[in-house]
Each structure stands twice: as C-alpha cells, then as structure tokens.
C-alpha cells in the first residue's frame, strides 16, 4: 500500500506514546505499542507527514523511500 516517496520514522526511545500521531493517520499506519511508544508500519505509510506535524514533541520525521 506504499503510495508516497517518503515514510515516517519515530524516535521510539523518547516517545511518550501520547497517541496524537495515531489519531491523525489516514491509513492506520501508526499504532501505540504496549503503551510505550508509537510504531509505524511503513508498508501502510503514505508519506503524507500528518503524524510528524501532529507530534507535540517533534519525534517523528520523514525519510525518503529507497
């Protein structure tokens, strides 16, 4: 289901698992794993960047697909 040229990456070690990113993802690519951190399924990520813009801590960035 990859559709974009980019995908989201989260800094798991310092993620607070607030869920803001998961709430805005139109493809359901973001989930909160065990209440500890956000996890992104890059095969479902469209590369729209909504999660990165929504993250209040700025812990999500976009990377180019290979």
VMD Tcl script that draws the C-alpha trace (Angstrom):
set ca {
  {0.00 0.00 0.00}
  {3.05 2.28 -0.21}
  {1.93 5.37 -2.06}
  {4.37 8.16 -1.25}
  {8.03 8.77 -1.84}
  {8.54 9.24 1.89}
  {7.70 7.37 5.08}
  {7.57 8.32 8.75}
  {10.12 7.31 11.37}
  {9.61 7.78 15.13}
  {12.29 8.17 17.81}
  {10.98 5.29 19.93}
  {13.45 5.70 22.79}
  {11.97 9.06 23.80}
  {8.39 8.77 22.50}
  {5.77 9.44 25.20}
  {3.05 7.36 23.48}
  {0.54 10.22 23.60}
  {-1.27 8.82 20.54}
  {-1.64 12.11 18.66}
  {0.13 10.65 15.62}
  {-2.06 7.56 15.54}
  {-5.21 9.68 15.76}
  {-4.41 11.63 12.57}
  {-3.02 8.86 10.34}
  {-5.50 8.36 7.48}
  {-4.15 4.88 6.66}
  {-3.90 3.48 10.17}
  {-0.14 3.09 9.75}
  {0.62 4.36 13.26}
  {-0.13 2.42 16.42}
  {0.92 2.71 20.05}
  {2.84 -0.41 21.01}
  {2.25 -1.69 24.56}
  {1.50 1.88 25.72}
  {5.21 2.68 25.40}
  {5.87 4.25 22.00}
  {4.46 4.85 18.54}
  {5.19 2.28 15.88}
  {4.82 2.99 12.18}
  {4.01 0.32 9.61}
  {5.96 1.70 6.67}
  {4.12 -0.60 4.25}
  {0.91 1.33 5.09}
  {2.52 4.77 5.39}
  {1.52 7.11 2.55}
  {4.21 9.64 3.40}
  {1.75 12.48 3.97}
  {3.56 13.79 7.07}
  {0.43 14.37 9.14}
  {1.83 12.35 12.04}
  {5.09 14.32 12.01}
  {3.23 17.63 12.07}
  {0.93 16.43 14.87}
  {3.63 15.05 17.20}
  {3.82 17.57 20.07}
  {7.38 16.51 20.92}
  {8.64 16.59 17.31}
  {9.79 12.97 17.49}
  {8.61 11.89 14.04}
  {10.48 12.75 10.87}
  {10.08 11.79 7.26}
  {12.61 9.78 5.25}
  {12.86 9.10 1.54}
  {12.00 5.61 0.33}
  {14.83 3.71 -1.34}
}
mol new
graphics top color blue
foreach p $ca { graphics top sphere $p radius 0.5 }
foreach p [lrange $ca 0 end-1] q [lrange $ca 1 end] { graphics top cylinder $p $q radius 0.2 }
display resetview
